[in-house]
């Protein structure tokens, strides 16, 4: 089955880490389901206390289910998975503590892709492939940052559709001044009203 190599790698890394073994034991009998929108099947992670099994079907309800798009799940695997959860890109149903524990286990058992590749093509070639992948990922991040910055500049400067940071700050400061002026005027009117009655 397609999941067998991934399951083997995860279990090898669980066996090599005392923290991962402890987390796996804590999850004995628990099941996490990943429901990827648009995918033809769901993915189920189950702990038997010492190992984790992966399957595309499971009888009964999962203890926790994560649902989201493939891109959302890629964000979960990235450097700041909290954003995907806080932003609602990935939804959690069921026991959130079980989902968190599985997240910890997968983080503790995360394979070193360069190490895994070296088993098939050797250390030197795997290192070169790793360098190429890191360079491509870094280029992609820089390109995305540059694109976002260019779009922001166009919307602010050329299209005048979005205010610049300075304009927004000035607007907020103006609103604050106006609010303060209105409060002072209201206090003066109250004072005049009281004097008029006296």
VOVO-881257 format. One line per 3 residues: for each residue x, y, z of N, C-alpha, C, O. Coordinates in nm, 4 decimals, m for minus. Example, Ala and Ser with C-alpha at 12.3 -4.5 7.8 and 13.67 -1.06 7.14 Angstrom:
// residues 2
1.3190/m0.5690/0.7800/1.2300/m0.4500/0.7800/1.3200/m0.3300/0.7800/1.4236/m0.3319/0.8465 ~ 1.2850/m0.2250/0.7080/1.3670/m0.1060/0.7140/1.2900/0.0030/0.7870/1.3409/0.1138/0.8039
This chain:
// residues 198
0.0830/m0.1179/0.0000/0.0000/0.0000/0.0000/0.0876/0.1244/0.0000/0.2009/0.1216/0.0480 ~ 0.0347/0.2329/m0.0539/0.1076/0.3577/m0.0678/0.1523/0.4158/0.0660/0.2567/0.4807/0.0726 ~ 0.0752/0.3939/0.1733/0.1061/0.4525/0.3039/0.2123/0.3745/0.3815/0.2663/0.4256/0.4796
0.2427/0.2538/0.3399/0.3363/0.1683/0.4134/0.4743/0.2320/0.4305/0.5279/0.2282/0.5413 ~ 0.5346/0.2906/0.3260/0.6662/0.3531/0.3472/0.6617/0.4681/0.4477/0.7518/0.4813/0.5306 ~ 0.5574/0.5512/0.4409/0.5446/0.6624/0.5350/0.5253/0.6101/0.6767/0.5841/0.6622/0.7715
0.4433/0.5076/0.6906/0.4199/0.4468/0.8217/0.5507/0.3910/0.8784/0.5790/0.4065/0.9972 ~ 0.6296/0.3266/0.7938/0.7582/0.2697/0.8381/0.8534/0.3783/0.8856/0.9184/0.3634/0.9891 ~ 0.8617/0.4876/0.8105/0.9509/0.5975/0.8473/0.9062/0.6581/0.9799/0.9887/0.6802/1.0685
0.7768/0.6853/0.9946/0.7264/0.7431/1.1189/0.7545/0.6518/1.2380/0.7977/0.6985/1.3434 ~ 0.7301/0.5220/1.2215/0.7520/0.4285/1.3323/0.8998/0.4129/1.3655/0.9353/0.3945/1.4819 ~ 0.9851/0.4199/1.2659/1.1296/0.4148/1.2925/1.1708/0.5377/1.3743/1.2513/0.5266/1.4668
1.1152/0.6555/1.3399/1.1487/0.7772/1.4138/1.0862/0.7794/1.5525/1.1444/0.8359/1.6452 ~ 0.9678/0.7187/1.5688/0.9069/0.7064/1.7021/0.9960/0.6204/1.7905/1.0219/0.6542/1.9060 ~ 1.0429/0.5087/1.7352/1.1283/0.4171/1.8123/1.2602/0.4832/1.8531/1.3188/0.4480/1.9554
1.3065/0.5795/1.7720/1.4356/0.6438/1.7991/1.4260/0.7612/1.8970/1.5287/0.8154/1.9378 ~ 1.3051/0.8009/1.9348/1.2885/0.9181/2.0213/1.2100/0.8815/2.1465/1.0979/0.8314/2.1375 ~ 1.2691/0.9065/2.2639/1.1985/0.8741/2.3884/1.0741/0.9617/2.4052/0.9723/0.9150/2.4565
1.0812/1.0863/2.3632/0.9641/1.1758/2.3725/0.8517/1.1241/2.2825/0.7355/1.1223/2.3231 ~ 0.8860/1.0822/2.1603/0.7850/1.0298/2.0677/0.7249/0.9000/2.1213/0.6045/0.8777/2.1083 ~ 0.8079/0.8141/2.1815/0.7557/0.6887/2.2385/0.6566/0.7182/2.3511/0.5525/0.6534/2.3611
0.6894/0.8161/2.4357/0.6004/0.8522/2.5469/0.4683/0.9083/2.4941/0.3618/0.8749/2.5461 ~ 0.4743/0.9928/2.3916/0.3524/1.0503/2.3341/0.2685/0.9422/2.2682/0.1460/0.9424/2.2795 ~ 0.3345/0.8497/2.1992/0.2639/0.7393/2.1331/0.1927/0.6534/2.2367/0.0795/0.6102/2.2145
0.2579/0.6284/2.3493/0.1967/0.5489/2.4566/0.0749/0.6214/2.5147/m0.0270/0.5590/2.5442 ~ 0.0865/0.7532/2.5308/m0.0239/0.8336/2.5838/m0.1469/0.8277/2.4912/m0.2601/0.8453/2.5363 ~ m0.1235/0.8031/2.3631/m0.2317/0.8011/2.2640/m0.2847/0.6607/2.2350/m0.3557/0.6410/2.1364
m0.2511/0.5633/2.3194/m0.2935/0.4248/2.2946/m0.4436/0.4168/2.2667/m0.5263/0.4620/2.3460 ~ m0.4761/0.3578/2.1511/m0.6159/0.3374/2.1129/m0.6839/0.4590/2.0526/m0.8000/0.4501/2.0125 ~ m0.6152/0.5725/2.0449/m0.6754/0.6952/1.9910/m0.6568/0.7016/1.8398/m0.5602/0.6490/1.7845
m0.7535/0.7686/1.7738/m0.7512/0.7799/1.6277/m0.7692/0.9261/1.5881/m0.8571/0.9956/1.6390 ~ m0.6842/0.9709/1.4965/m0.6954/1.1046/1.4383/m0.7285/1.0879/1.2911/m0.6617/1.0129/1.2199 ~ m0.8323/1.1583/1.2453/m0.8703/1.1549/1.1034/m0.8319/1.2866/1.0379/m0.8537/1.3939/1.0941
m0.7744/1.2774/0.9182/m0.7474/1.3958/0.8370/m0.8426/1.3922/0.7189/m0.8379/1.3006/0.6368 ~ m0.9287/1.4921/0.7110/m1.0233/1.5024/0.5997/m0.9760/1.6169/0.5111/m0.9948/1.7342/0.5433 ~ m0.9141/1.5806/0.3984/m0.8619/1.6795/0.3060/m0.9668/1.7052/0.1989/m1.0043/1.6146/0.1245
m1.0140/1.8296/0.1916/m1.1184/1.8644/0.0962/m1.0721/1.8342/m0.0465/m0.9631/1.8741/m0.0875 ~ m1.1548/1.7648/m0.1196/m1.1228/1.7309/m0.2576/m1.0461/1.6011/m0.2734/m1.0307/1.5523/m0.3854 ~ m0.9975/1.5437/m0.1638/m0.9233/1.4166/m0.1716/m1.0226/1.3014/m0.1796/m1.1313/1.3099/m0.1223
m0.9874/1.1941/m0.2495/m1.0807/1.0826/m0.2636/m1.0952/0.9967/m0.1381/m1.1813/0.9089/m0.1337 ~ m1.0136/1.0201/m0.0371/m1.0206/0.9401/0.0861/m0.9739/1.0237/0.2038/m0.9093/1.1269/0.1862 ~ m1.0071/0.9785/0.3240/m0.9569/1.0391/0.4472/m0.8361/0.9582/0.4929/m0.8188/0.8434/0.4522
m0.7541/1.0171/0.5761/m0.6360/0.9502/0.6283/m0.6528/0.9360/0.7784/m0.6858/1.0330/0.8467 ~ m0.6302/0.8151/0.8310/m0.6484/0.7872/0.9738/m0.5156/0.7470/1.0363/m0.4462/0.6585/0.9862 ~ m0.4813/0.8133/1.1466/m0.3630/0.7794/1.2257/m0.4129/0.7134/1.3535/m0.4995/0.7675/1.4222
m0.3576/0.5955/1.3853/m0.3998/0.5252/1.5069/m0.2763/0.4784/1.5818/m0.1827/0.4240/1.5232 ~ m0.2782/0.5008/1.7135/m0.1669/0.4576/1.7974/m0.2055/0.3303/1.8720/m0.3142/0.3209/1.9291 ~ m0.1151/0.2326/1.8707/m0.1384/0.1131/1.9522/m0.0543/0.1170/2.0793/m0.0455/0.0183/2.1523
0.0073/0.2320/2.1048/0.0900/0.2491/2.2245/0.2380/0.2437/2.1955/0.3175/0.3074/2.2646 ~ 0.2761/0.1679/2.0936/0.4171/0.1578/2.0576/0.4436/0.2000/1.9139/0.5532/0.2442/1.8793 ~ 0.3421/0.1855/1.8325/0.3554/0.2170/1.6895/0.2346/0.2976/1.6437/0.1322/0.3031/1.7117
0.2486/0.3588/1.5292/0.1375/0.4300/1.4687/0.1039/0.3611/1.3368/0.1924/0.3265/1.2586 ~ m0.0254/0.3421/1.3139/m0.0669/0.2847/1.1863/m0.1417/0.3902/1.1065/m0.2116/0.4744/1.1629 ~ m0.1264/0.3848/0.9752/m0.1930/0.4771/0.8844/m0.2867/0.3967/0.7957/m0.2507/0.2891/0.7478
m0.4057/0.4483/0.7739/m0.5032/0.3791/0.6898/m0.5929/0.4813/0.6219/m0.5990/0.5977/0.6614 ~ m0.6627/0.4345/0.5184/m0.7565/0.5219/0.4477/m0.9007/0.4933/0.4882/m0.9935/0.5545/0.4353 ~ m0.9198/0.4006/0.5818/m1.0549/0.3749/0.6333/m1.0439/0.3353/0.7798/m0.9401/0.2882/0.8262
m1.1541/0.3558/0.8509/m1.1564/0.3238/0.9938/m1.3005/0.3004/1.0340/m1.3888/0.3789/0.9994 ~ m1.3245/0.1930/1.1066/m1.4595/0.1664/1.1556/m1.4816/0.2456/1.2826/m1.3968/0.2479/1.3718 ~ m1.5958/0.3101/1.2896/m1.6265/0.3903/1.4075/m1.5809/0.5336/1.3893/m1.5247/0.5703/1.2862
m1.6062/0.6131/1.4908/m1.5718/0.7556/1.4849/m1.4286/0.7766/1.5327/m1.3800/0.7066/1.6215 ~ m1.3627/0.8741/1.4720/m1.2287/0.9130/1.5159/m1.2414/0.9971/1.6427/m1.3429/1.0634/1.6639 ~ m1.1386/0.9942/1.7265/m1.1384/1.0764/1.8478/m1.1288/1.2246/1.8139/m1.1848/1.3092/1.8837
m1.0571/1.2552/1.7059/m1.0432/1.3936/1.6606/m1.0334/1.3927/1.5087/m0.9791/1.2995/1.4495 ~ m1.0868/1.4978/1.4460/m1.0821/1.5095/1.3001/m1.0342/1.6490/1.2631/m1.0837/1.7493/1.3143 ~ m0.9374/1.6529/1.1735/m0.8912/1.7800/1.1171/m0.9415/1.7872/0.9739/m0.9221/1.6937/0.8962
m1.0064/1.8984/0.9387/m1.0596/1.9164/0.8039/m1.0037/2.0443/0.7447/m0.9940/2.1466/0.8125 ~ m0.9667/2.0375/0.6165/m0.9166/2.1573/0.5492/m0.8722/2.1256/0.4081/m0.8789/2.0112/0.3633 ~ m0.8271/2.2278/0.3392/m0.7784/2.2119/0.2026/m0.6356/2.1566/0.2059/m0.5696/2.1623/0.3096
m0.5875/2.1031/0.0930/m0.4483/2.0561/0.0894/m0.3485/2.1664/0.1262/m0.2501/2.1405/0.1954 ~ m0.3740/2.2896/0.0800/m0.2840/2.4011/0.1126/m0.2840/2.4278/0.2629/m0.1797/2.4579/0.3208 ~ m0.4006/2.4168/0.3258/m0.4099/2.4376/0.4708/m0.3265/2.3351/0.5451/m0.2580/2.3687/0.6417
m0.3317/2.2092/0.5003/m0.2525/2.1056/0.5663/m0.1030/2.1287/0.5441/m0.0218/2.0963/0.6308 ~ m0.0662/2.1842/0.4288/0.0749/2.2179/0.4073/0.1188/2.3264/0.5046/0.2325/2.3259/0.5517 ~ 0.0268/2.4213/0.5352/0.0592/2.5249/0.6340/0.0811/2.4642/0.7714/0.1653/2.5110/0.8480
0.0043/2.3586/0.8028/0.0229/2.2916/0.9316/0.1620/2.2308/0.9432/0.2194/2.2240/1.0519 ~ 0.2155/2.1867/0.8295/0.3486/2.1259/0.8302/0.4589/2.2309/0.8274/0.5763/2.1974/0.8429 ~ 0.4224/2.3584/0.8076/0.5207/2.4659/0.7975/0.5695/2.5144/0.9323/0.5426/2.4527/1.0353
0.6423/2.6264/0.9309/0.7039/2.6774/1.0533/0.6051/2.7334/1.1556/0.6369/2.7370/1.2745 ~ 0.4867/2.7770/1.1132/0.3906/2.8320/1.2108/0.2527/2.7699/1.1908/0.1642/2.8311/1.1310 ~ 0.2352/2.6472/1.2414/0.1074/2.5781/1.2225/m0.0080/2.6433/1.2973/m0.1240/2.6233/1.2613
0.0224/2.7212/1.4013/m0.0838/2.7862/1.4801/m0.1713/2.8763/1.3935/m0.2922/2.8857/1.4144 ~ m0.1083/2.9431/1.2949/m0.1841/3.0356/1.2101/m0.2944/2.9647/1.1332/m0.4046/3.0178/1.1198 ~ m0.2658/2.8450/1.0825/m0.3667/2.7713/1.0064/m0.4849/2.7356/1.0943/m0.5992/2.7364/1.0487
m0.4577/2.7040/1.2212/m0.5661/2.6681/1.3127/m0.6410/2.7922/1.3600/m0.7641/2.7944/1.3610 ~ m0.5657/2.8964/1.3994/m0.6311/3.0187/1.4478/m0.7101/3.0873/1.3382/m0.8169/3.1429/1.3639 ~ m0.6583/3.0837/1.2155/m0.7263/3.1497/1.1047/m0.8469/3.0726/1.0537/m0.9216/3.1231/0.9699
m0.8669/2.9509/1.1033/m0.9821/2.8723/1.0618/m0.9609/2.7966/0.9316/m1.0550/2.7372/0.8790 ~ m0.8379/2.7979/0.8782/m0.8111/2.7256/0.7542/m0.8234/2.5750/0.7761/m0.8603/2.5010/0.6849 ~ m0.7922/2.5306/0.8977/m0.8084/2.3897/0.9351/m0.9040/2.3852/1.0538/m0.8838/2.4550/1.1532
m1.0078/2.3031/1.0428/m1.1071/2.2912/1.1500/m1.0811/2.1654/1.2311/m1.0483/2.0605/1.1757 ~ m1.0961/2.1763/1.3638/m1.0813/2.0609/1.4532/m1.2188/2.0237/1.5051/m1.2936/2.1088/1.5533 ~ m1.2513/1.8952/1.4947/m1.3748/1.8430/1.5538/m1.3360/1.7296/1.6474/m1.2396/1.6574/1.6219
m1.4102/1.7142/1.7543/m1.3809/1.6082/1.8509/m1.2898/1.6588/1.9605/m1.2966/1.7756/1.9991 ~ m1.2051/1.5717/2.0105/m1.1184/1.6004/2.1248/m0.9938/1.6780/2.0794/m0.9043/1.6223/2.0159 ~ m0.9902/1.8064/2.1131/m0.8783/1.8918/2.0716/m0.7472/1.8473/2.1359/m0.6409/1.8643/2.0763
m0.7531/1.7901/2.2573/m0.6306/1.7436/2.3238/m0.5694/1.6260/2.2489/m0.4472/1.6147/2.2391 ~ m0.6550/1.5380/2.1958/m0.6048/1.4257/2.1155/m0.5392/1.4790/1.9881/m0.4320/1.4329/1.9487 ~ m0.6046/1.5767/1.9240/m0.5467/1.6363/1.8035/m0.4119/1.6995/1.8340/m0.3179/1.6856/1.7557
m0.4013/1.7693/1.9477/m0.2760/1.8327/1.9873/m0.1682/1.7273/2.0147/m0.0528/1.7450/1.9759 ~ m0.2054/1.6187/2.0809/m0.1086/1.5130/2.1116/m0.0585/1.4468/1.9825/0.0605/1.4181/1.9703 ~ m0.1482/1.4225/1.8868/m0.1050/1.3658/1.7582/m0.0126/1.4636/1.6858/0.0845/1.4227/1.6221
m0.0435/1.5929/1.6961/0.0422/1.6946/1.6343/0.1827/1.6889/1.6949/0.2824/1.6959/1.6231 ~ 0.1892/1.6761/1.8279/0.3188/1.6645/1.8953/0.3921/1.5387/1.8493/0.5122/1.5422/1.8222 ~ 0.3190/1.4279/1.8408/0.3804/1.3013/1.8000/0.4364/1.3109/1.6580/0.5480/1.2665/1.6315
0.3580/1.3692/1.5673/0.4049/1.3823/1.4289/0.5244/1.4764/1.4203/0.6138/1.4561/1.3381 ~ 0.5265/1.5789/1.5045/0.6411/1.6698/1.5078/0.7646/1.5970/1.5613/0.8744/1.6127/1.5079 ~ 0.7461/1.5171/1.6671/0.8588/1.4434/1.7263/0.9102/1.3349/1.6319/1.0287/1.3016/1.6342
0.8220/1.2801/1.5495/0.8605/1.1713/1.4590/0.8827/1.2196/1.3167/0.8973/1.1389/1.2249 ~ 0.8854/1.3521/1.2981/0.9008/1.4060/1.1620/1.0302/1.3543/1.0999/1.1374/1.3650/1.1595 ~ 1.0193/1.2989/0.9812/1.1403/1.2455/0.9183/1.2297/1.3569/0.8640/1.1819/1.4609/0.8187
1.3591/1.3325/0.8697/1.4562/1.4207/0.8055/1.4632/1.3727/0.6607/1.5215/1.2682/0.6319 ~ 1.4035/1.4495/0.5703/1.3898/1.4049/0.4312/1.5252/1.3790/0.3660/1.5393/1.2865/0.2859 ~ 1.6237/1.4599/0.4000/1.7564/1.4395/0.3427/1.8153/1.3063/0.3905/1.8773/1.2338/0.3128
1.7953/1.2751/0.5186/1.8436/1.1477/0.5740/1.7734/1.0296/0.5069/1.8369/0.9304/0.4712 ~ 1.6404/1.0418/0.4902/1.5650/0.9333/0.4270/1.6074/0.9144/0.2820/1.6187/0.8011/0.2351 ~ 1.6311/1.0242/0.2105/1.6735/1.0163/0.0711/1.8120/0.9544/0.0595/1.8412/0.8839/m0.0371
1.8977/0.9810/0.1589/2.0341/0.9271/0.1536/2.0351/0.7740/0.1599/2.1319/0.7119/0.1162 ~ 1.9312/0.7133/0.2125/1.9234/0.5670/0.2166/1.9123/0.5078/0.0762/1.9490/0.3926/0.0529 ~ 1.8610/0.5890/m0.0170/1.8400/0.5389/m0.1532/1.9464/0.5866/m0.2512/1.9870/0.5115/m0.3399
1.9921/0.7114/m0.2361/2.0842/0.7646/m0.3371/2.2214/0.8019/m0.2810/2.3075/0.8486/m0.3555 ~ 2.2425/0.7823/m0.1522/2.3717/0.8124/m0.0923/2.3753/0.9505/m0.0289/2.2931/1.0369/m0.0593 ~ 2.4729/0.9696/0.0606/2.4816/1.0931/0.1383/2.5081/1.2173/0.0529/2.4416/1.3197/0.0686
2.6058/1.2074/m0.0374/2.6453/1.3247/m0.1159/2.5309/1.3704/m0.2057/2.4971/1.4887/m0.2086 ~ 2.4716/1.2769/m0.2785/2.3617/1.3119/m0.3691/2.2417/1.3660/m0.2910/2.1775/1.4618/m0.3342 ~ 2.2114/1.3047/m0.1759/2.0985/1.3513/m0.0944/2.1243/1.4927/m0.0440/2.0327/1.5747/m0.0386
2.2496/1.5213/m0.0070/2.2837/1.6558/0.0394/2.2652/1.7576/m0.0733/2.2145/1.8675/m0.0507 ~ 2.3065/1.7205/m0.1942/2.2896/1.8103/m0.3090/2.1413/1.8350/m0.3387/2.1010/1.9483/m0.3653 ~ 2.0605/1.7289/m0.3342/1.9164/1.7431/m0.3565/1.8566/1.8314/m0.2476/1.7711/1.9155/m0.2756
1.9015/1.8126/m0.1226/1.8545/1.8953/m0.0119/1.8885/2.0419/m0.0323/1.8057/2.1293/m0.0065 ~ 2.0113/2.0694/m0.0791/2.0510/2.2077/m0.1076/1.9638/2.2695/m0.2161/1.9207/2.3842/m0.2039 ~ 1.9381/2.1939/m0.3215/1.8537/2.2426/m0.4308/1.7131/2.2710/m0.3792/1.6546/2.3743/m0.4120
1.6583/2.1794/m0.2982/1.5226/2.1982/m0.2446/1.5177/2.3210/m0.1537/1.4238/2.4002/m0.1621 ~ 1.6185/2.3379/m0.0663/1.6207/2.4543/0.0230/1.6310/2.5840/m0.0569/1.5651/2.6827/m0.0244 ~ 1.7138/2.5837/m0.1614/1.7279/2.7024/m0.2460/1.5957/2.7341/m0.3160/1.5551/2.8501/m0.3230
1.5288/2.6310/m0.3676/1.4006/2.6525/m0.4359/1.2946/2.7057/m0.3396/1.2180/2.7955/m0.3744 ~ 1.2904/2.6498/m0.2181/1.1923/2.6953/m0.1186/1.2221/2.8401/m0.0789/1.1306/2.9216/m0.0677 ~ 1.3497/2.8718/m0.0577/1.3887/3.0077/m0.0213/1.3529/3.1047/m0.1333/1.3019/3.2136/m0.1072
1.3794/3.0657/m0.2582/1.3441/3.1503/m0.3724/1.1926/3.1720/m0.3776/1.1466/3.2835/m0.4022 ~ 1.1153/3.0656/m0.3545/0.9693/3.0767/m0.3551/0.9196/3.1726/m0.2486/0.8293/3.2524/m0.2737 ~ 0.9777/3.1653/m0.1303/0.9378/3.2569/m0.0219/0.9703/3.4020/m0.0575/0.8883/3.4920/m0.0394
1.0931/3.4224/m0.1092/1.1325/3.5588/m0.1469/1.0440/3.6113/m0.2594/1.0038/3.7276/m0.2583 ~ 1.0138/3.5255/m0.3562/0.9278/3.5675/m0.4677/0.7881/3.6029/m0.4180/0.7294/3.7017/m0.4623 ~ 0.7349/3.5227/m0.3263/0.6015/3.5509/m0.2708/0.6031/3.6818/m0.1925/0.5103/3.7619/m0.2041
0.7086/3.7045/m0.1122/0.7199/3.8295/m0.0361/0.7287/3.9499/m0.1297/0.6637/4.0520/m0.1074 ~ 0.8102/3.9367/m0.2351/0.8255/4.0455/m0.3314/0.6943/4.0729/m0.4031/0.6569/4.1886/m0.4223 ~ 0.6243/3.9674/m0.4427/0.4956/3.9841/m0.5099/0.3963/4.0549/m0.4185/0.3270/4.1467/m0.4624
0.3884/4.0141/m0.2934/0.2965/4.0776/m0.1986/0.3327/4.2251/m0.1793/0.2450/4.3113/m0.1737 ~ 0.4621/4.2528/m0.1693/0.5061/4.3913/m0.1515/0.4732/4.4744/m0.2758/0.4280/4.5882/m0.2633 ~ 0.4951/4.4193/m0.3954/0.4646/4.4907/m0.5188/0.3152/4.5185/m0.5323/0.2755/4.6272/m0.5744
0.2329/4.4207/m0.4966/0.0874/4.4399/m0.5035/0.0452/4.5485/m0.4052/m0.0357/4.6348/m0.4393 ~ 0.0993/4.5449/m0.2832/0.0660/4.6464/m0.1827/0.1069/4.7851/m0.2315/0.0304/4.8807/m0.2186 ~ 0.2276/4.7961/m0.2875/0.2729/4.9255/m0.3381/0.1844/4.9743/m0.4521/0.1515/5.0928/m0.4583
0.1455/4.8850/m0.5420/0.0587/4.9253/m0.6530/m0.0756/4.9756/m0.6002/m0.1241/5.0807/m0.6419 ~ m0.1349/4.8996/m0.5081/m0.2656/4.9392/m0.4551/m0.2582/5.0712/m0.3791/m0.3540/5.1485/m0.3785 ~ m0.1430/5.0972/m0.3143/m0.1284/5.2191/m0.2354/m0.0878/5.3385/m0.3217/m0.1447/5.4469/m0.3086
0.0089/5.3194/m0.4083/0.0674/5.4324/m0.4817/0.0026/5.4553/m0.6176/m0.0336/5.5683/m0.6502 ~ m0.0123/5.3515/m0.6961/m0.0641/5.3680/m0.8321/m0.2159/5.3712/m0.8361/m0.2758/5.4626/m0.8927 ~ m0.2781/5.2695/m0.7750/m0.4233/5.2601/m0.7813/m0.4928/5.3494/m0.6803/m0.6101/5.3829/m0.6971
m0.4218/5.3879/m0.5762/m0.4779/5.4684/m0.4672/m0.6025/5.4019/m0.4081/m0.6928/5.4696/m0.3590 ~ m0.6062/5.2686/m0.4136/m0.7197/5.1933/m0.3602/m0.7038/5.1654/m0.2113/m0.8023/5.1471/m0.1398 ~ m0.5817/5.1625/m0.1662/m0.5519/5.1309/m0.0259/m0.4623/5.2411/0.0287/m0.3666/5.2804/m0.0381
m0.4908/5.2922/0.1487/m0.4055/5.3977/0.2035/m0.2690/5.3418/0.2454/m0.2544/5.2240/0.2782 ~ m0.1704/5.4312/0.2429/m0.0384/5.3912/0.2933/m0.0459/5.3844/0.4455/m0.1437/5.4291/0.5055 ~ 0.0549/5.3298/0.5061/0.0592/5.3188/0.6511/0.0532/5.4583/0.7155/m0.0171/5.4795/0.8143
0.1284/5.5528/0.6573/0.1304/5.6894/0.7105/m0.0082/5.7521/0.7014/m0.0548/5.8138/0.7972 ~ m0.0747/5.7365/0.5865/m0.2095/5.7923/0.5704/m0.3069/5.7308/0.6697/m0.3893/5.8013/0.7281 ~ m0.2978/5.6009/0.6888/m0.3868/5.5335/0.7840/m0.3605/5.5831/0.9264/m0.4542/5.6067/1.0026
m0.2321/5.5989/0.9620/m0.1974/5.6497/1.0962/m0.2494/5.7915/1.1158/m0.3021/5.8247/1.2220 ~ m0.2343/5.8761/1.0117/m0.2845/6.0135/1.0214/m0.4364/6.0144/1.0367/m0.4904/6.0935/1.1141 ~ m0.5056/5.9273/0.9635/m0.6513/5.9200/0.9729/m0.6941/5.8803/1.1145/m0.7842/5.9412/1.1722
m0.6291/5.7784/1.1695/m0.6621/5.7322/1.3047/m0.6345/5.8428/1.4068/m0.7133/5.8641/1.4990 ~ m0.5218/5.9129/1.3895/m0.4892/6.0233/1.4815/m0.5946/6.1340/1.4696/m0.6344/6.1926/1.5703 ~ m0.6396/6.1627/1.3477/m0.7436/6.2633/1.3267/m0.8748/6.2237/1.3921/m0.9432/6.3077/1.4506
m0.9103/6.0959/1.3824/m1.0323/6.0462/1.4468/m1.0208/6.0604/1.5982/m1.1168/6.0990/1.6648 ~ m0.9036/6.0292/1.6521/m0.8821/6.0432/1.7971/m0.8955/6.1889/1.8407/m0.9580/6.2183/1.9425 ~ m0.8355/6.2812/1.7619/m0.8461/6.4241/1.7952/m0.9915/6.4692/1.7914/m1.0379/6.5401/1.8807
m1.0635/6.4270/1.6861/m1.2035/6.4655/1.6723/m1.2863/6.4129/1.7901/m1.3706/6.4848/1.8436 ~ m1.2626/6.2893/1.8299/m1.3332/6.2313/1.9443/m1.3064/6.3116/2.0708/m1.3982/6.3416/2.1471 ~ m1.1787/6.3462/2.0925/m1.1428/6.4252/2.2109/m1.2092/6.5630/2.2067/m1.2588/6.6120/2.3081
m1.2094/6.6256/2.0869/m1.2730/6.7574/2.0735/m1.4217/6.7501/2.1018/m1.4768/6.8380/2.1681 ~ m1.4873/6.6463/2.0521/m1.6316/6.6293/2.0755/m1.6588/6.6085/2.2243/m1.7558/6.6628/2.2772 ~ m1.5747/6.5307/2.2924/m1.5934/6.5089/2.4365/m1.5762/6.6397/2.5146/m1.6521/6.6674/2.6075
m1.4752/6.7204/2.4758/m1.4554/6.8494/2.5430/m1.5745/6.9425/2.5178/m1.6204/7.0103/2.6097 ~ m1.6244/6.9459/2.3940/m1.7396/7.0292/2.3614/m1.8623/6.9842/2.4408/m1.9385/7.0666/2.4915 ~ m1.8798/6.8547/2.4506/m1.9924/6.8005/2.5273/m1.9813/6.8417/2.6748/m2.0817/6.8765/2.7370
m1.8608/6.8378/2.7305/m1.8400/6.8778/2.8705/m1.8703/7.0264/2.8885/m1.9311/7.0649/2.9883 ~ m1.8283/7.1111/2.7923/m1.8564/7.2544/2.8010/m2.0064/7.2816/2.7931/m2.0592/7.3645/2.8672 ~ m2.0752/7.2106/2.7020/m2.2199/7.2287/2.6888/m2.2916/7.1879/2.8176/m2.3860/7.2540/2.8610
m2.2456/7.0788/2.8777/m2.3045/7.0364/3.0060/m2.2831/7.1431/3.1121/m2.3741/7.1732/3.1894 ~ m2.1624/7.2009/3.1165/m2.1307/7.3057/3.2137/m2.2186/7.4284/3.1917/m2.2729/7.4839/3.2872 ~ m2.2329/7.4709/3.0662/m2.3180/7.5857/3.0356/m2.4635/7.5588/3.0732/m2.5317/7.6471/3.1252
m2.5103/7.4391/3.0474/m2.6475/7.4016/3.0798/m2.6708/7.4091/3.2313/m2.7738/7.4584/3.2773 ~ m2.5721/7.3588/3.3082/m2.5846/7.3637/3.4545/m2.5856/7.5080/3.5057/m2.6628/7.5421/3.5953 ~ m2.4974/7.5942/3.4469/m2.4924/7.7354/3.4886/m2.6251/7.8066/3.4554/m2.6734/7.8897/3.5323
m2.6815/7.7725/3.3413/m2.8051/7.8362/3.2976/m2.9202/7.8034/3.3946/m3.0044/7.8880/3.4246 ~ m2.9208/7.6774/3.4427/m3.0247/7.6363/3.5376/m3.0063/7.6999/3.6750/m3.1033/7.7201/3.7480 ~ m2.8821/7.7313/3.7098/m2.8535/7.7847/3.8452/m2.8890/7.9280/3.8642/m2.8695/7.9826/3.9728
